[in-house]
Amino acid sequence: MIRLIRSELIKLRTTNMWWIFLVCSLVFVGLALLINAAQADSQLHTPDYLNQDPPPGMTDEQKADFLAQNQAEKDRIAAAHTGAGLARIAANIYTSGQFFGLMMVMLLAILLITNEFYHQTATATFLATPKRTKVIVAKLITGAAMAFAFWLLATAINLIVGAIFFSSEGVGNSLGNWDAQQAILLNLLVYMLWAVFGIGIGVLLRSQIGATITAAVVYTIGTYAALIVLALVREYLIKEDWVLQAAVYIPPLASEHVVGSLQDQMGDTHLPGRWVGVVVLVGWAVVLGTIGTLITRKRDIA
């Protein structure tokens, strides 16, 4: 097994695309950090207009609404400065770039197996190791190691920039808070699971171009198309909260839910606990990994 893993690491390292995916992942981390930091800054600062008196000419009712809205905004900002509020903001910043980072991991994992068919090295690989299950396991381990490297680099950047940001804001960085730590650790699990997804997709769709394009389109456009459909169904057909809560069963959205960022997008929708997202992702990984192994064991390799 050690020799197989070494072999897979050499294949991965000699793939010209790995560094492109890594650079793209780091670029997305930087962009996400800028957006999340700007959002956090707006959540932590009280705008000047909140301290202004009601404009002249307002009726008593309009003044009451004006003051009530300002007070609600002040309460929201005060809540952001609590331990729980800062931990939620920190978790969002420390997991910046997750969405596209996971896609890069998935696509590289797809190449890890489709390269065998594209370069016609699958025959030699399986002749050298007739027990195909061992080959798939080695690829899964290699994919997980690659995902760990992507997560480690992204998290290191997020932690450094995040700590500087919170220091400049004059608030704690929440690194000692379990909620923030949990988000960081669960993000590692998510990265590794998406490497498993990539291996499974690569087995199901052996065409390198077909697998990468299909996976990228479904991951990006398909995810938010599904979210829009759920919102429309909730608005016009089934006016029940469980319709929007079903978003956690969509793998990319389940990944965001695991680290707590999906709740910000869903507003006041009462989503289930993070563990539901973990169960969903593990279930998808088990299904794809099992199907991929079974197909590889039975498929003719030319």
Residue pairs with C-beta under 8 A, 6 or more apart in sequence:
1 134
1 137
1 138
4 129
4 134
4 135
4 137
4 138
5 138
5 141
5 142
7 138
8 112
8 138
8 139
8 141
8 142
9 142
9 145
11 112
11 115
12 18
12 108
12 112
12 142
12 146
15 108
15 111
15 112
15 115
17 108
17 111
18 108
18 146
21 104
21 105
21 107
21 108
22 104
22 150
22 153
24 100
24 104
25 97
25 100
25 101
25 104
25 105
25 150
25 153
25 154
26 97
26 153
26 154
26 157
28 97
28 99
28 100
28 101
28 104
29 96
29 97
29 101
29 154
29 157
29 158
30 97
30 157
31 97
32 96
32 97
32 98
32 99
32 100
33 93
33 96
33 97
33 157
33 158
33 161
33 162
36 92
36 93
36 96
37 93
37 161
37 165
39 92
40 89
40 92
40 93
40 165
40 169
41 169
43 76
43 77
43 80
43 85
43 89
44 77
44 80
44 81
44 89
44 169
44 171
45 77
46 74
46 77
47 73
50 70
50 73
50 74
54 62
54 63
54 66
54 67
55 66
58 66
79 85
80 86
80 89
81 171
83 174
83 177
84 179
86 166
86 171
86 172
86 174
86 177
87 174
87 177
87 179
87 180
88 179
88 260
89 174
90 162
90 166
90 173
90 174
90 175
90 177
90 180
91 174
91 179
91 180
91 182
91 183
91 184
91 259
91 260
91 261
92 259
92 260
92 261
92 264
93 158
93 161
93 162
93 165
94 155
94 158
94 159
94 162
94 180
94 183
94 184
94 187
95 155
95 158
95 183
95 184
95 187
95 259
95 261
96 154
96 158
97 154
97 158
98 154
98 187
98 190
98 255
98 256
98 259
98 261
99 252
99 255
99 256
101 150
101 151
101 154
101 191
102 190
102 191
102 194
102 252
102 255
103 215
103 216
103 219
103 220
104 150
105 143
105 146
105 147
105 150
105 191
105 194
105 195
105 198
106 194
106 195
106 197
106 198
106 201
106 215
106 219
107 198
107 212
107 215
107 216
108 143
108 146
108 198
109 143
109 146
109 147
109 194
109 195
109 196
109 197
109 198
109 199
109 202
110 198
110 199
110 201
110 202
110 208
110 211
110 212
110 215
111 202
111 208
111 212
112 139
112 142
112 143
112 146
112 198
112 199
112 202
113 139
113 199
113 202
113 203
114 202
114 205
114 206
114 207
114 208
114 211
114 212
115 121
115 208
116 122
116 125
117 206
117 207
117 208
118 208
122 301
123 301
123 302
125 135
126 132
126 135
126 301
129 135
132 293
132 296
132 297
133 293
133 296
133 297
135 296
136 199
136 203
136 289
136 292
136 293
136 296
139 199
140 195
140 196
140 199
140 289
143 192
143 195
143 196
143 198
143 199
144 192
144 195
144 196
146 195
147 191
147 192
147 194
147 195
148 188
148 191
148 192
150 191
151 187
151 188
151 191
151 192
155 184
155 187
155 188
159 175
162 173
163 173
163 175
166 172
166 173
166 174
167 173
174 180
175 181
179 260
182 274
183 258
183 259
183 260
186 258
186 259
186 274
186 278
187 258
187 259
189 258
189 278
189 281
190 255
190 258
190 259
190 281
193 281
193 282
193 284
193 285
194 251
194 255
196 285
196 288
196 289
197 251
197 284
197 285
197 288
198 215
199 288
199 289
199 292
200 285
200 287
200 288
200 289
200 291
200 292
201 211
201 214
201 215
201 288
202 211
202 292
203 291
203 292
203 293
203 295
203 296
204 211
204 288
204 291
204 292
204 295
205 211
205 214
205 215
219 252
223 250
223 252
223 253
226 247
226 250
226 253
227 247
227 250
227 253
230 243
230 244
230 246
230 247
231 244
233 243
234 240
234 241
234 243
234 244
241 269
241 270
244 266
244 269
245 269
245 270
245 271
245 272
247 253
247 257
247 262
247 266
247 271
248 254
248 257
248 262
248 271
248 272
248 276
248 277
248 280
249 280
251 280
251 281
251 284
253 262
254 276
254 277
254 280
254 281
255 277
255 281
256 262
256 265
257 263
257 271
257 274
257 276
257 277
258 274
258 277
258 278
258 281
260 274
262 271
262 277
263 269
263 271
